[in-house]
Amino acid sequence: MMKNRKKKGGFIISAELIMIATILVIGLLIGMVTLRNQVLAELKDLAEAFGTLDQSYAFTGTLQVTADGETAQTSGSEFEDAVDSINGDLIPHTVLIPPGDYPGGEAETIDIPTGP
């Protein structure tokens, strides 16, 4: 009779360990999926931020004449950043400003226009 109880007791402990291990693995999988989704969301936000940068520039040339009559000159230059419609430059972004981040203290959403 005692032999039978010991065998059943071992089975119950094994079944409990299997259940605990299964629950832990499921929890880890759910956590890893959530982590993946959040990392991808942040990378998407970063990509949108890089996409909205306007890299246009312009500067005029300079001319400097010294007292000895020597001159130094640089030419001006200009570059206008084109709109990348495929990258989503024409899509406006909406940003939520939390309360307390600016005078007035209420939450507000603002639309940020994109593209040059």
C-alpha positions, 0 to 999 in steps of 0.5 A, a space after each residue: 500500500 505504501 509503495 503505491 502512494 509513493 509512486 502517485 506522489 511522484 507523478 503529482 509532483 512531475 505534473 505540477 512541474 510540467 504545468 509550472 514550466 508550461 505557464 512560465 514558457 507561455 508567459 515568456 513568449 507573451 513578454 517577448 512578443 510584447 517587447 518585440 512590438 514595442 521595439 518595432 514601434 519605437 524604431 518606426 517613430 525614429 524612422 519617421 523622425 529621420 524622414 521628416 528632417 529637412 536637409 535643405 541649406 543655402 549660404 552666400 559666398 564670402 569675399 575678404 580683402 586684406 590690407 595688402 590687397 590679397 583676397 580670399 573668396 568662396 562661392 555660395 551654394 544651395 541645396 533643396 531637399 526633395 519630398 520623398 513621397 514613398 517614405 511618407 514625407 507627405 503624411 502629417 504626424 500627430 503628437 500628444 503633449 502631456 499635461 504640465 509640459 508647457 504653460 497652461 498645463 492641459 494635455 494637447 495634441 498638435 499636428 506636425 506638417 512634414 516635408 519641405 
